[in-house]
Amino acid sequence: MSEPAIVVEDLQKYFPPAVSGWRAFLHPIAKATQCALAGISFTVQRGEAAAIVGHNGAGKSTLLRILATLILPTRGQALLGGCDVEQDGAGARAKLGYHTGGDEGFYTRLTGRQNLEFFASMNNLAGGEVAGRITAIAERLGIVKDLDRQVRTLSTGMTHRLGLARALLHGPEVLLLDEPTRSLDPLGAAEFRRLLKEDLVGKRGTTLLFASHTLGEVEEIADRVIVLDHGELVANDPPAWLMAKAGETSLEGAILRITRPKVSAKALP
Amino acid sequence: MSGLRKIAAFFWRDFAIARAYRGALVLETIEALFGVATFFYLSRFVDSPDLQRMLPAGSNYFAFALVGFAFFDYLSVAISAFDSSIQEARQNRTLEALLVTQTPLSVIVAGSAAYPFAALALRTCVYLGWGALFFGFAPRHADWIGALAILAASILAFAGLGILAAAYQILFKRGNPAKWVVLGVSGLVGGMMYPVAVLPGPLRAVARLIPVTYSLEGMRASLLEGAGWQELWRPIGALLIFAVVLIPFSFVVFGWALRRTKVTGTLTHI
């Protein structure tokens, strides 16, 4: 069996408390005491699609951002494509594509093509190779005819696809998506899910790790569900197993059973 | 792909964005004319035999102030180019997208400053051009090669300060008191509007500790007096010493600031 695409071992992340004003001035380097990830471990095999679910604040985005090398873990280790995300961030970045659902991070006065050309050069792609890749990815994502429009004139769905195109430009082995359909309408979201499952994971063998609050999406795409609860990993199973283990007929019921809700119904006035 | 090619990619990105705002470019050019006109009329008011004795031989106060103002403007905005690039990328949400590419943040910061440096050089030329066209600024004896050498040494000396400003921006997000202090002190004692010689002794000593003084002295010597390398090596040498000390130090501070924000998770916070 080949080496897993993602290996996470006893990963912990603590953040310093948010302070402002004089406190921030007097204590510029506060001790990290707020737990976001409490020592989680899991692996994702190559070509697998795994979903991370959990309540808001469970640690989903923190986990993805550590894997994307945007933040550093407090303790533990994460390997992406065999590269340690802390010790060999550049190696890990060469193997990953990262995209968030609310992604509007484009130069809006430039066209979609100009944006993609710029980000291609940031990913060490140059020359004639870039134009060919942009055209091929744009065809797959259905954005060819909008590529030469300024990004500010594109719809949310088109901008979203452009974001995915950017994440795929350098042919990453692993795709990390944070709430990938958050800003899409239902039809657009369905199309996007089909693209992820059938094209990227099914045909191309890309490893997919995505965080989502849409459980229908999780059932449709994920081979396995990683459930986080207050920074702890409480389940890591295929959706059907998870439901069977929890004795529930729906994924929603299973996740509610094994996690602690942030607000208790009894606490409501 | 080499760092230089990536810096070129940043340059063309910013050039394409600037082209999309043509109106702003025209307004800035006209604004420069008003600035130059103000100095011209101010110089007619303050010109006196005492002042004339302190100015470079063969020049007048207008030429002195115009060169001082144009290059001080260049250097002060150049310092800001580094931290502005971080702030802008954070605000338009491109910083996160850039940070997951295979380009280190040091190249991102340097690349983001490439276009502003070039555009500012053009703006400085516009200032001097308006002065020559309408107000009698005539750098007949200018040593343009020497001026370019002073400019290059100044950019290196100021890059270190700019990278320190970027480190502050990464850590504290807004405001930059250190930059304001540097620019405030530079404006006061660097010789932008008056010769350093008119300052009291202690301030003259402070002037010797900041790079702006050497930039303006060198630039005036090359543009207004046509000074050769024998006179220019002193300001160029001083500027290169600032560069040798400040650039490695600023990269160490910048690296620490970057790691710190990755620990606190605040790198992309606004």
Interface residues (C-beta under 8 A of the other chain):
Chain A: F15 P16 I29 A32 T62 R65 A68 T69 L70 I71 L72 T74 A90 R93 A94 L96 G97 Y98 T100 D103 E104 G105 F106 Y107 T108 R109 L110 Q114 F118 F119 S121 M122 N123 N124 L125 A126 Q150 R166 H170
Chain B: M1 R5 K6 A9 W12 R13 A16 I17 A20 Y21 N92 R93 T94 L95 E96 A97 L98 L99 V100 T101 Q102 T103 P104 R259 R260 K262 V263 T264 G265 L267 T268
